Amino acid sequence: MNSQANGAADVATGSDDQSGRGNRPTPPVVRAAPSGKGNPVVVTVLSDDLLSADGVITHLKSIPAVRYVPLDELDAVDVVLVVAVDVSEQRLAKMEPVGKAAAPSGRRRFIVLIADSISERHLGRIFASGVVGILPRRTASRDAIAHAVTTSRAGGTMLPEQTIRWLVA
């Protein structure tokens, strides 16, 4: 199914852009936050795709500023990485209770969403669930994941250009 037909856009390329730029990748826009030294960011992964989850967990375990814990230790988690191909009603229903639970700091738990595509119609629910960062799956390298989770815990955000355009249009 064509993602543009249902109002979705490729997170990495902003493929619903009619500017004629084609499918040239658009890098995520980063809103920097202070980089704090100290305790590692405690992160878990929520994904229906075990292969994708295993790859992300491997990345997380290799990042010194991050401590991975399994999902059943959610009470200790600062940031939840949600890995999805697209954001559906079912995915949102799984994300919402996870993001609304309090983190160990007493603050709201943060979610970083790694997805191929999102739909503009889901933005309200995406952000209400606690998503503070969105990474295109194609750009979710070890360094990008490390930056996203540390930035999120520090109070910053990372959003693709297309998502920002939807929010300000």
Secondary structure, DSSP 8 states (H G I E B T S, - for coil): --GGGGTEEETTT-TT--SS-TT-----EEE------SS-EEEEEEES-HHHHHHHHHHHHT-TTEEE--GGGGGG-SEEEEEEEE--HHHHHHHHHHHHSB-TTSSB-EEEEEEEEEEGGGHHHHHHTTEEEEEEGGG--HHHHHHHHHHHHTT-EEE-HHHHHHHH-
